[in-house]
Amino acid sequence: MTAVKLKDVRKDFGSFTAISHIDLEIESGELVALLGPSGCGKTTTLRMIAGLELPTDGQIFFDGADVSEVAVQKRNVGMVFQRYALFPHMTVEKNVTFGLKVRGTDKAEVERRLEDILDVVQLQQFRHRFPAQLSGGQMQRVAIARTLITNPSVLMMDEPLANLDTKLRGEMRRFIRDLQQRLGITTIFVTHDQIEAMELADRVAVIFNGNLAQYDAPDALYKRPNSIEIADFMGATNVYEATLEGQAATTSFGTLTFEQDTKDGFGHVMLRGEAIDLHMERPTNEKNVIAGTVTAREFFGANITYSVDCGDETIQVIEQSRRMVDIDQAVWLTIAPDRIWIIGD
């Protein structure tokens, strides 16, 4: 297990700056997701950690040792790419052992590691099949096995689930997380999928325009984003301008009380849809009561999302689908003060 640190890292490609400035610390045995929109610099960051690109400025450390200019083959890292790059004319076991054989590893050691890794990735029964005879998930496991068999100190994965359908993506997310926890290997995972990052990672590094925008645990990113941009990227739909005074936020649809410590002035209030309670009758002895009218609803199996017009604003409310509220129904919304998040300007 290896700890990874990036200090003041920048990467230029000619006159184009792909990474402006990143400081990042990844603990030994941690799974960290690099998350961001296409072109933000997350893959460039991964390639610099791997040694496939050299930083223009700054340093990269493995367990405190500066590896900024160390060649990729000497960093003992393993890469799993979006495209599996399996040899179509080789069986599963030959694909998996190819790297060891190229390195001249002893035959008995190759066989020992092969048996171990096939057990780990649950591919023993497919060892004599060719890639064309495998499902997408099975091919991805072959690619992972081929990397893990070399005993890398850091495992790196660049959008490895992008080519899989929705069901397989869910299965592979669980497989990768279980595998990483069992092996305890430091893992860095690149994705543009927020759900993927939140389900897999111990911590998520959100990158915008070549800069680290926020680095936090998944629940903190979701519930306590540090900017409007992060809130929007993490799927927040209820974000409204507010005037802040003490622990009260005055919005166009009323004044809300909250518990967070903030500065007085202008800011934004974020209300997560699933944190809002919807009532058919006006509640008593409740804080933050908002009157509104249901104008739309969307059924998503386990949940229903209601659009509720409250004055000049529309608030999205997410409920478990145990009832169906009619369109044009007058309703009241409540939200607990400790479930309101304020984003200051």
Buried (B, 14 or more C-beta within 10 A) or exposed (E): EBBBBBBEBBBBEEEEBBBBBBEBBBBBBBBBBBBBEEEBBBBBBBBBBBBBBBBBEBBBBBEEEEBBEBEBEEBBBBBBBBEBEBEEEBBBBBBBBBBBEEEEBEEEEBEEBBEEBBEBBEBEEBBEBBBEEBEBBBBBBBBBBBBBBBEBBBBBBBBBBBBBEEEBBBBBBEBBBEBBEEBEBBBBBBBBBBEBBBBBBBBBBBBBBBBBBBBBBBEBBBBBBBBBBBBEBBEBBBBBBBEBEEBBBBBEBBEBBBEBEBEEEEBBBBBBBBBBBBEEEEEEEBEBBBBBEBEEBEEEEEEBBBBBBBEEBBBBBBBEEEEEBEEEBEBBBBBBBEBBBBBBE
